[in-house]
C-alpha cells in the first residue's frame, strides 16, 4: 500500500501550485463554477498518483 501524499507533494509533482490543487480537490474554480482543467494537467496529476490517465 502506498503512503498518503500531501497536497504540496502532489501539486509539486504535477507542476501546479498547492492553491490550484486545493481547488481541484474542491472541484470548483470559484464558488459555483466547476473546474475545467487542461488535459496536460490531468495527465500530470495521474502521474503524481502513479495511475493511468
N, C-alpha and C positions, 0 to 999 in steps of 0.2 A: 504494500500500500504506500502511495506517495505521501510525503509530508505536505501539510497545507501550505499554500503560498500566500504571502501577504499581498495586499493591494499594490504596495510600492514595487515589490518584486515583479508581479505580473505586468504592471504598467511599464517599468523599465525594460523588461524583456520584449514587450511588444512595441516599444518606441513611442509610447504615448505618455501624457502626464498622469499623475495619480488622480488629479481632479477629473480628468476626462474618463479615466477608468471607473471612478466612483459614479459618474453619470451613466456609464454603461450598465453598472450593477442596478441602478435605479430604473433604467430603461427610458429615461427622459432626458432630452437636451435641456429643456426648460419645463416648468410645471405645465402639464397638459400637452406638451409637444414631444412626440416619440423620437427616439434616436434614428438616424439614417446614416450608419457608418459606411465608409468605403470598404470595398471588398478586400483591399490590401490590409486594412486594419483588422478585419475579421480573421484573415489568414494569419497575421502576426499574433493575434490573441490565441488562436488554436495552437500555434507552435509553442507559445508560452506555457500552455496547459498540456503540451505533448499529446495532442489528439489530432485526428484528421479533420481538416476543414469541411 
